[in-house]
Amino acid sequence: MAINPDQFPIIWRAIAQWMQKFGMSISQLSIATGYSEYRLLNGMNYGHEWITSDLVHDCVDRFGLRSSRQRNIEEDSAYDLSDEVCVRLLTQILQEHRQTRLFD
């Protein structure tokens, strides 16, 4: 399944939030995902860099977003999850951030 290009800006914003939360650098994410630093920066700054299925799965793994509830014995990586589930896991931080601001 391909990632919908309309979702790219939201996904890039979420990736930037997760990086900030974990204190991760562009270099570290580049090494973990195989995306060049240029592509990562371009995506986070402008939101229009192409996002592959591999990137969302690698980010879910790198950020540790799979909970034990979603995992069974045979699953050992985010590649066992659908693209849709990975996008949902990545973008959940945007929902949490919005809720936190609402109650401040």
Secondary structure by P-SEA (a helix, b strand, c coil): ccccccaaaaaaaaaaaaaaaacccaaaaaaaccccaaaaaaaaacccccccaaaaaaaaaaacccccccccccccccccccaaaaaaaaaaaaaaaaaaaaac
